[in-house]
Amino acid sequence: MQLAPTKQRIGTLDLLRGLSLFGILLVNLLAFNFPVNYVSLREFLEHPTDLQMEKYLTIFVQGSFYPLFAGLFGYGLQLQMNKSKELGESFIGYGSKRLSFLLLIGLLHAFFIWYGDILTTYAVLGFGLLFLLKLKPIFQLLIATILFGICSLTVTVLFYISSQFISDSSEYTDVAGVAQSIESYRYGGVIEIFFQRLNDLSLQYSIMMWISAFFTILPFMLVGAAASQWRLIERAGELKKLWFVLCIIGLSLGLYLKNLIYHEPTSIFYEGIGQVIGAPILTVGYVSLIVLLGLIPWVQIITKPIQAAGRMSLTIYLMQSVIQSILFYGFGFGLYGKLSLLQLFYIALAIYAIQLVFSMIWFKYFKQGPVEALWKSVTYGKRFEK
């Protein structure tokens, strides 16, 4: 998610943003339709087709798109920092304004639309990232490696110890929480849904969540910032060998680690390894593959709609939450908990296709997405640009 448009856009960056929005949509649909805060999805589902779909989502999607979003956030923020430095301007003031606006949008989103908001987390961590953007890329990468290493080691040890005492993930099921969640979201009105959202938000904004975010999101922001300084995407043509190696390692190792859970389906240890370590490694594979494909001219041409969505990623992200609220909550169609995973996948395709068309039409008349334009106006005091 970029902070502001540059004069010359980087098509592959927009492509990455656009594709990550579809991955985020797939994951968020699960939380909009199922009481995932109170039960393992694997325990909640019963139909064989749903269980098979859950397996595919866990392996190929779950946990592998938030690192991409975080990395793109860091990449974009570093680009803006570099641009300000070239112009001889201080970026701290402008960056703080932009992050403050993002924080406001995130809080409104979290309290009034969806408890699973990620914008608030990005904004809070972004304030710390502002002061790390001045570091040389090697030091940014070193800090990211240390933070992620601490997280990986801690998770490995904790999940291994837990697996010695708890062998079945169903022991985490909160039956009362599941029932209350379904009652509120499926049948409740605006007030009932608001208080249920507050309850879920208390879990989302817990102290452990912020500690986890520090070790699992900030590192990827720093990796993105370092990659931005090295111009790894802009120089993709001359770095094809590097991207190819990263693609092979990321895809093979990431998929292997994420598949471990299905060799020991009740093991908490393997599930932790797959999601915390395997998922980000798979992200590297995805990014590398997309960057390599982005070097092919016809790929850049046929993915214009996806790039358009990537150009207005904040607008698209918020729009997805509004659409899902209307579909699943009681004040809308009340579909919460009623749909299969296959049906959710088709809904995701429909929502995304509509958004791609919307993005293409929008950019025929305007230079920025509506929320992005408001964001720029608040920060720089400029009017909406047609």
C-alpha positions in Angstrom: 0.0 0.0 0.0 1.8 3.2 -1.2 1.8 6.4 0.7 1.7 8.6 -2.4 2.0 8.3 -6.1 5.4 9.1 -7.7 5.6 10.9 -11.0 6.5 7.7 -12.9 4.8 4.6 -11.6 6.4 1.2 -11.4 4.0 -1.2 -13.0 5.3 -4.3 -11.1 4.8 -2.6 -7.8 1.2 -1.9 -8.7 0.8 -5.4 -9.9 2.1 -6.7 -6.6 -0.3 -4.5 -4.7 -3.2 -5.5 -6.9 -2.6 -9.2 -6.5 -2.0 -8.9 -2.8 -5.5 -7.3 -2.5 -7.1 -10.5 -3.8 -5.1 -12.6 -1.3 -6.2 -10.3 1.5 -9.8 -10.6 0.3 -9.7 -14.4 0.4 -8.4 -14.4 4.0 -10.7 -11.7 5.2 -13.7 -13.5 3.8 -13.1 -16.3 6.2 -13.2 -13.9 9.2 -16.3 -12.2 7.8 -18.2 -15.6 7.4 -16.8 -17.7 10.3 -16.2 -17.2 14.0 -12.4 -17.7 13.6 -11.6 -15.9 16.8 -13.3 -18.7 18.8 -12.6 -21.9 16.9 -10.1 -23.4 14.5 -11.6 -23.3 11.0 -10.5 -26.9 10.5 -12.7 -27.9 13.4 -15.7 -25.8 12.4 -16.0 -27.1 8.9 -17.6 -30.5 8.2 -18.2 -31.0 4.5 -15.3 -32.7 2.6 -15.2 -30.1 -0.1 -14.9 -27.3 2.5 -12.1 -29.2 4.3 -10.2 -29.5 1.0 -10.7 -25.9 0.2 -9.5 -25.0 3.7 -6.3 -27.0 3.0 -5.7 -25.1 -0.2 -6.2 -21.7 1.4 -4.0 -22.6 4.3 -1.2 -23.7 2.1 -1.3 -21.2 -0.7 -2.9 -18.1 0.9 -3.1 -18.0 4.7 -0.3 -15.9 6.2 1.4 -15.3 2.9 -0.1 -12.0 1.9 0.2 -9.8 5.0 4.0 -10.0 4.7 3.6 -8.8 1.1 1.4 -6.0 2.1 3.8 -5.0 4.8 6.7 -5.1 2.5 5.0 -3.0 -0.1 4.1 -0.5 2.7 7.8 -0.2 3.6 8.9 -0.1 -0.1 6.5 2.8 -0.8 7.4 4.7 2.4 11.1 4.5 1.6 10.4 5.7 -2.0 8.7 8.8 -0.6 11.6 9.3 1.9 14.1 9.1 -0.9 12.1 11.5 -3.1 12.0 14.1 -0.2 15.7 13.7 0.3 16.4 14.4 -3.4 14.3 17.6 -3.1 16.1 18.6 0.1 12.9 18.4 2.2 12.3 16.8 5.5 10.0 13.7 5.3 9.3 13.3 9.0 6.7 16.0 9.1 4.8 14.9 5.9 5.3 11.2 6.8 3.8 11.8 10.3 0.8 13.6 8.8 0.2 10.7 6.4 0.5 8.1 9.1 -1.8 10.1 11.4 -4.5 10.1 8.7 -3.9 6.4 8.1 -4.4 5.8 11.8 -7.6 7.7 11.8 -8.9 5.8 8.9 -7.8 2.5 10.5 -9.6 3.3 13.8 -12.8 4.2 12.0 -12.6 1.0 9.9 -11.9 -1.1 13.0 -14.7 0.3 15.2 -17.4 0.8 12.6 -16.7 -1.7 9.8 -14.4 -4.6 10.7 -12.5 -5.6 13.7 -9.7 -7.3 11.6 -8.4 -3.9 10.4 -4.7 -3.8 9.6 -4.3 -0.1 8.8 -4.1 0.9 12.5 -1.3 -1.6 13.0 0.5 -0.2 9.9 0.2 3.3 11.1 1.5 2.7 14.6 4.4 0.7 13.4 4.9 3.2 10.6 5.8 5.9 13.1 8.7 3.8 14.3 9.6 2.9 10.7 10.0 6.6 9.8 13.1 6.9 11.9 14.6 3.6 10.5 14.3 4.8 6.9 17.4 6.9 7.3 19.5 3.7 7.9 21.5 2.1 5.1 19.6 -0.8 3.6 22.0 -3.4 5.0 21.2 -2.3 8.5 17.5 -2.3 7.8 17.8 -5.9 6.5 19.9 -6.8 9.6 17.3 -5.4 12.0 14.6 -7.2 10.1 16.5 -10.5 10.2 17.1 -10.2 14.0 13.5 -9.4 14.7 12.2 -12.2 12.5 14.8 -14.6 13.9 13.7 -13.9 17.5 10.1 -14.4 16.5 10.8 -17.7 14.7 12.9 -19.1 17.5 10.4 -18.1 20.1 7.5 -19.6 18.2 9.3 -22.8 17.5 10.1 -23.3 21.1 6.7 -22.3 22.4 4.7 -24.4 19.9 7.0 -27.4 20.5 6.4 -27.2 24.3 2.6 -26.7 23.7 2.5 -29.7 21.4 3.8 -31.9 24.3 0.7 -31.0 26.3 -2.0 -30.2 23.8 -2.1 -32.4 20.8 -5.5 -31.4 19.4 -6.3 -27.9 18.2 -10.0 -28.5 19.0 -9.2 -27.9 22.6 -9.0 -24.2 21.8 -12.7 -24.1 20.7 -14.8 -21.5 22.6 -18.3 -22.9 22.2 -20.0 -19.9 23.8 -18.0 -17.5 21.8 -18.9 -19.3 18.5 -22.6 -19.2 19.4 -22.5 -15.5 20.4 -20.6 -14.5 17.3 -23.2 -16.2 15.0 -26.1 -14.8 16.9 -24.7 -11.2 16.8 -23.3 -11.0 13.3 -26.0 -13.1 11.5 -29.1 -11.9 13.2 -28.1 -8.7 15.1 -28.8 -5.1 14.1 -26.3 -2.3 14.0 -26.0 -2.0 17.8 -25.6 -5.7 18.5 -23.0 -6.0 15.7 -21.1 -3.0 17.0 -20.7 -4.5 20.5 -19.7 -7.9 19.1 -17.2 -6.0 17.0 -15.9 -4.3 20.1 -15.5 -7.7 21.8 -13.6 -9.1 18.8 -11.6 -5.9 18.6 -10.4 -6.4 22.2 -8.8 -9.6 21.0 -7.3 -7.9 18.0 -5.8 -5.1 20.0 -4.5 -7.2 22.8 -1.0 -6.6 24.2 0.1 -9.9 22.7 -1.1 -8.8 19.3 1.0 -5.7 19.4 4.0 -7.6 20.5 3.4 -10.1 17.7 3.0 -7.3 15.2 6.3 -5.8 16.2 8.1 -9.1 15.4 6.0 -10.2 12.5 5.0 -7.1 10.5 7.8 -4.5 11.2 10.5 -6.8 9.9 8.7 -7.1 6.5 8.3 -3.3 6.4 12.1 -3.1 6.9 12.7 -5.7 4.2 10.6 -3.6 1.8 12.4 -0.4 2.7 15.8 -2.1 2.1 14.6 -3.5 -1.2 13.4 0.0 -2.1 16.9 1.5 -1.4 18.5 -1.2 -3.5 15.9 -0.7 -6.2 15.4 -4.4 -6.5 12.2 -4.2 -8.5 13.2 -1.3 -10.7 16.5 -3.2 -11.5 14.7 -6.5 -11.9 16.0 -6.9 -15.5 19.6 -6.9 -14.4 18.9 -9.0 -11.3 17.0 -11.8 -13.0 19.3 -14.5 -11.6 18.7 -13.2 -8.0 15.0 -13.2 -8.5 15.0 -16.6 -10.1 16.9 -18.1 -7.1 14.6 -16.4 -4.6 11.6 -17.7 -6.6 12.8 -21.4 -6.5 13.8 -21.3 -2.8 10.8 -19.3 -1.7 8.2 -21.5 -3.5 9.7 -24.9 -2.7 10.7 -24.3 0.9 7.6 -22.2 1.7 5.2 -24.9 0.3 7.1 -27.6 2.1 6.9 -25.9 5.5 3.2 -25.0 5.0 2.4 -28.6 4.0 3.8 -30.0 7.3 0.5 -29.5 9.2 -1.2 -32.0 6.9 1.4 -34.7 7.7 0.6 -34.2 11.4 -3.0 -32.7 11.2 -3.5 -32.3 14.9 0.0 -31.0 15.7 0.1 -27.4 17.0 3.9 -27.4 16.5 3.7 -28.0 12.7 0.9 -25.5 12.4 2.9 -22.8 14.1 6.0 -23.5 11.9 3.9 -23.4 8.8 2.2 -20.1 9.5 5.0 -18.1 11.2 8.0 -19.3 9.2 6.7 -21.1 6.1 4.2 -18.4 5.1 6.6 -15.5 4.8 9.1 -17.7 2.9 6.4 -18.5 0.5 5.7 -14.8 0.2 9.3 -14.4 -1.1 8.5 -17.0 -3.7 5.3 -15.2 -4.8 7.0 -11.8 -5.0 9.9 -13.2 -7.0 7.6 -15.0 -9.5 5.5 -11.9 -10.0 8.6 -9.7 -10.5 9.9 -12.1 -13.1 6.6 -12.2 -14.9 6.5 -8.4 -14.8 9.5 -8.4 -17.0 7.4 -9.9 -19.9 5.8 -7.0 -21.9 2.6 -8.8 -22.6 2.1 -9.6 -18.9 2.3 -5.9 -18.1 -0.3 -5.3 -20.8 -2.9 -7.9 -19.7 -2.5 -7.1 -16.0 -3.5 -3.4 -16.5 -6.7 -3.9 -14.5 -4.9 -5.5 -11.6 -2.3 -2.6 -11.7 -5.2 -0.1 -11.6 -6.5 -1.7 -8.5 -3.0 -1.6 -7.0 -2.9 2.1 -7.7 -5.9 2.7 -5.4 -5.1 -0.1 -2.9 -6.4 1.8 0.2 -9.7 2.5 -1.5 -10.0 -1.1 -2.7 -9.2 -2.5 0.8 -11.8 -0.4 2.5 -14.4 -1.1 -0.2 -13.9 -4.8 0.3 -14.8 -4.5 4.0 -17.9 -2.5 3.2 -19.1 -5.0 0.7 -18.4 -7.9 3.0 -20.2 -6.2 5.9 -23.3 -5.8 3.7 -23.2 -9.4 2.5 -22.6 -11.2 5.8 -24.0 -9.1 8.7 -27.5 -8.9 10.0 -28.2 -5.3 8.8 -27.5 -6.6 5.2 -28.0 -10.0 3.7 -27.1 -11.9 7.0 -25.1 -14.6 5.3 -22.7 -15.0 8.2 -21.8 -18.7 8.7 -24.1 -19.9 6.0 -21.8 -20.2 3.0 -19.3 -22.9 2.0 -15.7 -22.1 1.3 -16.3 -22.8 -2.4 -19.1 -20.3 -2.4 -16.9 -17.8 -0.6 -14.2 -18.3 -3.3 -16.7 -17.5 -6.0 -17.8 -14.4 -4.1 -14.2 -13.3 -3.8 -13.8 -13.7 -7.6 -16.9 -11.6 -8.2 -16.0 -8.8 -5.7 -12.5 -8.6 -7.1 -13.7 -8.6 -10.8 -16.1 -5.8 -10.0 -13.3 -3.8 -8.3 -11.0 -4.3 -11.3 -13.6 -2.9 -13.6 -14.3 0.0 -11.2 -10.6 0.8 -11.0 -10.2 0.9 -14.8 -13.2 3.2 -15.2 -12.1 5.4 -12.3 -8.7 6.1 -13.8 -10.2 7.1 -17.1 -11.4 10.3 -15.3 -9.1 10.7 -12.2 -5.4 10.4 -11.4 -5.9 8.9 -7.9 -8.3 6.7 -6.0 -10.9 8.7 -3.9 -9.4 7.8 -0.5 -5.9 8.3 -1.8 -6.8 11.7 -3.1 -8.3 12.7 0.3 -5.1 11.3 2.0 -3.0 13.5 -0.2 -5.2 16.5 0.3 -5.0 16.2 4.1 -1.2 15.8 4.0 -0.2 18.4 1.4 -3.2 20.6 1.3 -3.8 19.9 -2.4 -7.2 19.6 -4.1 -8.6 16.4 -5.7 -6.9 16.0 -9.1 -8.9 15.0 -12.1 
